[in-house]
C-alpha cells in the first residue's frame, strides 16, 4: 500500500500536480500552434514546457511516494512517454485525416461556417 502524503509535503504535492496540468497543456498548445502556423521557433519552447512537465511529475511522484512501488513507477514512466508522444500522434492523425480536403487549384477556397444548411 502506498504511504499517504505527509502534511509537510501537501503544498509541494498540490503545486506539482497543478504544474503537471499547466506544463502539459502549454506543451500541447505550443506544439500545435508551432505546427499549424509553421513557426518552428516555438518548438523549443514547447519542449521546454515538456521539461517543466518532467520536473513536476518527478516532484509529484517523490512527494506522493510513488517510487516505492514498481507498478506506480511504471505508471509515471508511461505518463511521461504518453505526454511526449501524444501531440505528435494527434498531429499526424489530423494531417492524414484532412489530407484530401485541400481546395483544387484555381477553385474557390471552402467557406467554413457554423450555420446549418437547411434544404426544404
C-alpha positions as CSV (number, residue, x, y, z in Angstrom):
1,X,0.0,0.0,0.0
2,X,1.2,3.5,-0.8
3,X,2.1,5.7,2.1
4,X,-0.1,8.8,2.4
5,X,1.4,12.2,1.7
6,X,3.0,13.8,4.7
7,X,1.3,17.0,5.8
8,X,4.5,18.9,5.4
9,X,4.6,17.8,1.7
10,X,1.0,18.7,1.0
11,X,1.8,22.1,-0.6
12,X,4.5,20.6,-2.8
13,X,2.2,17.8,-3.9
14,X,-0.6,20.3,-4.7
15,X,1.7,22.7,-6.5
16,X,3.4,19.9,-8.5
17,X,0.1,18.4,-9.5
18,X,-1.1,21.8,-10.8
19,X,2.2,22.2,-12.7
20,X,1.6,18.9,-14.4
21,X,-1.6,20.2,-15.8
22,X,-0.2,23.7,-16.7
23,X,3.0,22.4,-18.3
24,X,1.2,19.6,-20.2
25,X,-1.3,22.0,-21.6
26,X,1.4,24.5,-22.5
27,X,3.4,21.8,-24.3
28,X,0.4,20.7,-26.3
29,X,-0.7,24.2,-27.2
30,X,2.8,25.4,-28.2
31,X,3.4,22.2,-30.2
32,X,0.1,22.6,-32.1
33,X,0.5,26.3,-32.7
34,X,4.0,25.8,-33.9
35,X,2.8,23.2,-36.4
36,X,-0.4,25.0,-37.6
37,X,1.3,28.4,-38.1
38,X,4.5,26.9,-39.4
39,X,6.6,28.6,-36.7
40,X,9.4,26.2,-35.9
41,X,10.9,28.7,-33.5
42,X,8.2,27.9,-31.0
43,X,9.1,24.2,-30.9
44,X,12.0,24.7,-28.4
45,X,9.5,26.5,-26.1
46,X,7.2,23.5,-26.4
47,X,10.0,21.1,-25.4
48,X,10.9,23.5,-22.6
49,X,7.4,23.1,-21.3
50,X,7.7,19.4,-21.5
51,X,10.9,19.6,-19.5
52,X,8.9,21.5,-16.8
53,X,6.3,18.7,-17.0
54,X,9.0,16.1,-16.3
55,X,10.3,18.1,-13.3
56,X,6.7,18.5,-12.0
57,X,5.9,14.8,-12.5
58,X,9.1,13.7,-10.7
59,X,8.4,16.1,-7.8
60,X,4.8,14.8,-7.6
61,X,6.0,11.2,-7.7
62,X,8.6,11.7,-5.0
63,X,6.3,13.6,-2.6
64,X,3.4,11.2,-3.2
65,X,5.7,8.2,-2.5
66,X,5.0,6.7,-5.9
67,X,8.5,5.4,-6.5
68,X,8.2,2.9,-3.6
69,X,6.2,0.6,-5.9
70,X,7.2,-0.8,-9.3
71,X,3.6,-0.5,-10.6
72,X,3.4,3.2,-9.8
73,X,6.9,3.8,-11.1
74,X,5.8,2.2,-14.4
75,X,2.7,4.4,-14.5
76,X,4.9,7.6,-14.0
77,X,7.1,6.5,-16.9
78,X,4.2,5.7,-19.2
79,X,2.6,9.0,-18.4
80,X,5.8,10.9,-19.4
81,X,6.2,8.9,-22.6
82,X,2.5,9.4,-23.4
83,X,2.7,13.2,-22.8
84,X,5.7,13.3,-25.1
85,X,4.3,11.3,-28.0
86,X,0.6,12.2,-27.9
87,X,0.9,15.6,-29.6
88,X,3.0,14.0,-32.4
89,X,0.4,11.3,-32.9
90,X,-2.5,13.6,-32.9
91,X,-0.8,15.9,-35.4
92,X,-0.1,13.1,-37.8
93,X,-3.7,11.8,-37.4
94,X,-5.1,15.3,-38.2
95,X,-2.9,15.8,-41.2
96,X,-3.7,12.3,-42.5
97,X,-7.4,12.8,-41.9
98,X,-7.6,16.2,-43.7
99,X,-5.1,15.4,-46.5
100,X,-7.8,15.1,-49.1
101,X,-9.6,18.3,-48.2
102,X,-7.2,20.6,-50.0
103,X,-9.0,23.0,-52.3
104,X,-8.5,22.4,-56.0
105,X,-6.1,24.7,-57.9
106,X,-7.9,27.7,-59.3
107,X,-11.1,26.8,-57.4
108,X,-12.6,28.8,-54.6
109,X,-11.5,28.1,-51.1
110,X,-14.1,26.4,-49.0
111,X,-16.0,28.5,-46.6
112,X,-16.4,27.2,-43.1
113,X,-19.5,28.1,-41.2
114,X,-21.4,27.0,-38.1
115,X,-24.7,27.7,-40.0
116,X,-26.7,24.6,-40.6
117,X,-27.5,24.2,-44.3
118,X,-31.3,23.5,-44.5
119,X,-32.8,22.1,-47.6
120,X,-36.5,22.0,-47.7
